[in-house]
Amino acid sequence: MRSIKILTAIAIATTFCILLTSCNDEAVPKPKAYLRLDYPIEDYVVYEGKCPFSFAFNSQSILESKGNCNFTLQYPKMKATIYLTYKPVSGNIEALLRDAQKLTYEHVIRADAIQEQPFANAMNNVYGMFYQVGGNAATNAQFYVTDSTDHFLTGSMYFYTRPNYDSLMPATAYIKEDMRNIMETVKWK
């Protein structure tokens, strides 16, 4: 009987000590988290200005002319921009192609992988390459399109934040689709 009383007293004392030490007000830091971003459904509009080409772009972006048929497509909510650069071809197609490829492969230091996807639209005489850059590179996607004789257009995507591939992945995927759409809808005049 006495052993039951001792065990009961020990159990009560142990429970009391556990409750006393476990109920403190120490702050526990929360792990880092990223915002969940919902993106609007794409609605494309066509640019048909004075430049020697037209293309369709997402109406959610802000198209701004930079002169000489160069443009930026800004995505303020995502803190991202697509830079479109036009150059006329005048016997320098090899140099233009080399520069476009060099720009992409300069990111190989920070990139996990660079995936090339050829593009051809024979009906509109538009040929090019789409590059997907994986990892924490400054740009996650680039492209060029050309007709090989008169026109050369490049596009690249940049975020105004330190590259963090995992957290930027949803925004990157959204903007990559817009870049593909630009490539697919380019028409030379």
Secondary structure, DSSP 8 states (H G I E B T S, - for coil): -HHHHHHHHHHHHHHHHHHHHH---------------------EEEE-SSSSEEEEEETTSEEEE-STT-EEEEETTTTEEEEEEEEE-SS-HHHHHHHHHHHHHGGGGTEEEEEEEEEEEGGGTEEEEEEEEEES-S-SEEEEEE-SSSEEEEEEEEESS---HHHHHHHHHHHHHHHHHHHHH-EE-
